[in-house]
Structure formats: structure tokens, C-alpha cells
Amino acid sequence: MDYAIEAEGLRKRFGDTQALDGVDLAARRGTVLGVLGPNGAGKTTAVRILATLIQADAGSARINGIDVAREPAKVRETIGLTGQYASVDELLTGEQNLTMIGQLLNLSGKRAKARAHELLEWFDLTDAAKRPAKTYSGGMRRRLDLAASLVGRPSVIFLDEPTTGLDPSKREDMWGVVRSLVHDGSTVLLTTQYLEEADALADEITVINHGSVIAHDTPSGLKRVVGGQRLTVRPVDPDRLDETATIIGDLAGTRAEHTGRGVVSVPVAGDEVLGDAIYRLNEANIAVTELSLHLPSLDEVFFTLTGRTENPQEVLA
């Protein structure tokens, strides 16, 4: 397997806190690796080690086959990083920020400015190009920060909560940028506090809790951790809810659950049960407003893996 990001047994302690306790990570070239976990799980610490900002106490890591600890300068030539907080100079304009970074990356003045204009257009910042970054909204600054990490056309990109603070429409715009980057061959490691973001973007997901990896799989694979697919039915007539529960329970060979709001649900083993349910409900003359077959959500996966009872959107970071 050809991996752009590889980490084995990463350990890092800050005082009495064991931030990482033997973390393994791997991302195949041209894919998105999502890293999820509650506050303080160690996700950002892992990113900082991989991006050569801090050194691990133990373990090893390679970016494009280059050892992070032994050749950090070479690693920096191939990566881009967008952290949780904007790193641009607030006194410079958007154009000046990006041009300066291009020149620091040894681009000529002309090439650096051309690249800046290209990125400003891509991130819908052209109209604000001549304004100081301190006048930008939070969402605009996040987009400028991501643009800054892409000036050098890195092959590996670390995005540490890149859409925090963006409104839903701008977040989806950012998702489009990530998909474009991967389509062009980049590898992305994405930490996020939005479970739907990981579900939408990640090819594989690693879940970290208390500094250790507790799960790694594809999004659909992780969802199967909490019991596979479920058949959900909402009859038009609430008085026929118990009868509906009996029918789908018989099909699945187990008791159906009343989930509230006039809905019954049952775990099922295969897709063929959907057709059988349609036939049996029609035979019983039970009209429905909802009939679906779906995997659990990543929210449910998070609850199962971490044992949390809070809203995952409040504890993930």
C-alpha cells in the first residue's frame, strides 16, 4: 500500500498529561483521512508532530516516505497546514499575504503574485484582495488561511478543523475545495468537529480518545460497529403503529422498537428486507409516509466508541 502519511506508536507527554499514547495513523495517497475524537483526545498534537511543529517523545512518522524527525526541512517542502487559528498577517492585504508566502517559497515576484490571484479567485476573495486581513470576516479569514497553505501546491495537506466558524454554505464551498484537492492528487488529513463533514469527505476515519486510537475504518465500516442497517417505518395512521411493528419485527426476526414520533425501527441483516417490507405492508393495506433502510449515523458511532452521553458536536474538536 502506498501511503503519503504514516505514523507508528506516536507518544507525547505535556507535564502530567499523556497527550498521545501510541497512536498509529496512515493515509493512502490521493485520499482523505478523517481524524475524530473528543476535546483533548490528542488530534491536534498528532497533527503538530506530523507537520514538524513539535517532536514526539517516541514513535516514528513519515510524510511521502521522509522521516519527520530526521528530515523536517524536506517534509515542510511537501506539506501545507491550516491550523485551528488563522495564521495570516492581519495588517497585510489578502493579496500581500499570499504573495509574501509565495516569495518565501522561492517563487519569483511575478509567479508569487499570479499564484496569489489564482487562489484569491478560487476562494472567492478577489473583491477583498486589496483590503487588510483584519477587515475580513471570520469565514473570509479561514478561507485566506487555507489559501495560504496551498500556495506551494503541497502534495500532503493537514486541515485542523478548517471549517470552524463558517456558515453552512461556506462550509460546503470548503468541502468542494477539499474534493478538488484530492481529485488533483493531494492527500488530506482532516480533523473536524463536524461528524457530517467526516462522513462527507473522508475515505477512512481514525477515532482517537484519551490519546489512543480506538477505531479505524471507512465511514460505512464504522457505522456497522453499532449494529448494521436499520429498517425504519412511519405509518400514515398512528393507530396502526403496533401492527406495523409486528410486521417488520416478523420480517427481521426480532422485536421492533418504537422510536417516537410515530416511527418504528428494527435492525436488519440485508437489503432484500426492504422489498419484503413493502410487499407485507401493502398486503396489510398499511400506508406509510416513511420507509427507509439506512446505516447508523456517525453520531451513534461516536456514542458507542467513546461511551459519551453528550452531544458529539459539543465534545468533538
N, C-alpha and C positions, 0 to 999 in steps of 0.2 A: 504494500500500500504506500502511495506517495503522499507523505504528509508535509504540509507547509509549516505547521505548528506542532511541536512535540514537547511534552513536559512529563518528567517522571519523578515521583517522590518529592515534590517541592515542599520544603518546610521553611517556615518563617515565624519567629517569635518577636513580639514587641513587649519588653518587660515581662510581666506575668501572663501576658496573653499569647496563646498559641494561635496565630492568625491562620497558618497553613500547617496541616499535619499529614503530609504525604500525598499531595494532590497530583493526579495524573490527568493530562489533557492532550487531545490530539485532534487536529483539523486537517482533513484532506484538501488538496489544492482545488481552488475554484468552488469552495463550499462556504456555508455559514455555520459556525459553531456557536450555539447559544449557551450562555452560562447563567444559570438561575440559582437563587438562594436567598435566604432572609438577610436582614440587616446584620452586618458583622460576620457574615459567613466566610469571607476571605476572597471574594471575587475580584475586587479592585486590587488587592495585594498581589494576586496572581497576575493580573494584567501589568502591574508596575514591574514585576520581575521579568516578564516576557518582553516588555518594552525597554529593558535595561535601565530603568529608573532606580531600582534598588536591587540588591543581591540577595539570593536565597541563602538560608543557613545550611541547607542540604538539598540534595536532588540535582537534577540537570534539566536543561531546556535548550531546544534548538529551533531556530527560525530559518526556513529554507536550508536546513542542514548545517547552519552556522551556530556554533556554541554561544549561547547568550553571555555566559560568564567570561569565556576566554577571548571572544572577539566582539565586544559590544559595539564598536565603531562600525564594523561590517554589517551587523544586524540593523543598526539605525539607518543604513543606506537603503534598506529594503522595506522598511515599515512606515506606517502612518498611525498616529494616535490621536483620538479625540477623547479627552477625559470628561469627568463629570462637570467640570467648571471651565468656562471659556478662558482660553489662553492667549487671545489676541491682545494687541496694544490698543487700549481704548482711545488714546489720543490720535492715533493714525486713522486714516480713512480705510474703508474696506479694500480699496484698490491698493493703497500703500502697504497694508498688512500682507496681502498676498504677494505683491511684487517683492517686498523685502525678503519673504521666506524663499521665494524663487532664487533670489540672488545669493542667499545663504546656502542654497543647494547648488551653487556654481552655475546657475543659468545666466546667460548674458542679460543685460538690462532689457533688451528688446524681447527676448524669449520669455523672460520673467513676467513682463507686462502683458504679453499675449496670453500666457497661461492664466494670469490673474483675471483678464477679461473673459476668458473661456469659462472659468469657474464661477465668476460672478453671474454670468448669464445662466449657467446650469442651475445655480441655486436661487435664481430669481432675485438677485441683489443688484442688478445693473443700475436701477434708478437710485440706489443708495451708495453707489461706488465712491462718490466724492465726499460723502459725509463721514465724520469721525465715528468710530465704532461705539463710542459712549452714547451716541444718539440712537442706536439701534434698539429695537425691542428685544426681549429675551429670546424669542424664536429666531429673529434675524441673527443674533449673535451666535446662537447654536449652529445655524447654517454656515455662517462665516467661519466658525471654528472647525467644522467638518471640512469645508473647502480648503482651509489652511493645511489640514492633514493630508490632502490629496495633491498638493502642488507638485510633489516629486513623483507622482504616478507610482505609489508603492504597490508591491505585489501582495503584502500582508497588511491588513488594516485592523487596528484594535479600536472598537467603538464601546466606550464605557458609558452606558446609559445615554446614547446620543439624542434621544427624543424627549428627554425630561424637560417639561416646561413648554412643550409645543402643543398647539391646539390640534384636535383630531385631523383636520385637513392637512396641516403642515407635517404631521407625523406620517400620514400616508404618502406625502411627497417624499419624505426621507426614506420610507420603505422602498419607493421606486428607485431612489439613488443607490441604495444598498443592492437591490436586484441588478441594476445596471453594472455596478462594480464587479459583481460575481459573474455576470454574463461576459464581461470583458476579461475574465481570468483571475481576478483578485480573490484572495482568501480573507474572510472576515471572522474575527472573534467578537461576538456581541454580548455584552452584559446588559440586562434590561430589567426594569421594574414592572414592565407590562407583559403579562403572560400571553396575551393575544399577539404581541409583537414577536415573541419567540416562536409561537405557533405559525405565524405567517411567513417568517423569514428563515428560520433555522432548518438546516438539513439534519443536524444532530443536536442534542441538548445534553449538557452535563449539569447535574444538580449538586451544589455544594452546600453543606450545612456544618457549622462548627469546625470549619477548616478542613473538612474531609469530603471526598466525592461519595455521594450516597446513591447515585444513579447516573447512567449514561445510555442513551438510546435515541432513536428517531422520535419525533413528536408522537407519531401513531403508536410506536412501541411503548413509550412511557404511558400513554393513555390506557394501554391494556393492563398496566400494573394494577389498576383499581377495578378490574373485573370485566374487561372486554366491552362488547357492544350492549346497548340497551334499546329495547323497543318501547316507545312512548306513544300513548293514545289518549286523545281527549274526545269523548263522545259529545254530540250536539245536545243530547238530552241528559242532564246531570243525574236524573233518576235511574239511568241505565249504566251508571258507573260501576256498580258491583258486578253486573252481568258482563260488562266489558273486561273487567279484571279477571273474571273466571275464564273467559275465552282465551285471553292472551297468556294467562297463567298455565292453562292446559297445554297450549302450544309450546311453551318454554319448559314445561315440566317442573315449574316452581311457582311459588305464590307471588302474584303481582303486588306491587307497593302503591299505595295512594300517596302521591307526592304533593297534593294540594292543588287548588285552583281547578278542580275537576279533571285531573290528569292521573292516569295510572301508568306504571312503568315496570318493566321486567328485564333482567339480564338474559341475553340470548347468545347462542353459540355460532350461528351462521346467518348469512344474508337471506337464505331461502325462506326464513320465517316471515319476512315481510309480505311475500306473496300469499303465504298461508293465512296470515292475519287478515289481509284484505278479503280473501275468499270467505273466511269464517264470519267476519263482521257483516259482510254483505248478506250472507246466508241468514244471519240473525236479524237483518234489517236494522242494523245499528249504524246510523250516520255519524261521521266524525268530522271535527274541524281541524284535528291534528293527528297525523300518523307518521312517525319518523323512526329511523334506525340510525343511531349515532354512537360514536365513541365518547368516553368521558372527556371533560374539558381538562386543560392543564391546571386550572384552579383545583380540581379534585385530585389530580396527581400530586400537586404541591401539598395539599392537606394530608394525603396518605403517606408521602415520603418523609415529611418533616414533623408530622404529628402536631402541626399548628392548628389552632382553632380560630385565629384572627383572620380577617380578610387578607388574602395574599397580596393584594395591591398595596396594603398598608405596611407589610413587613418585608416585601422584596425590595432590594435596592442594589 
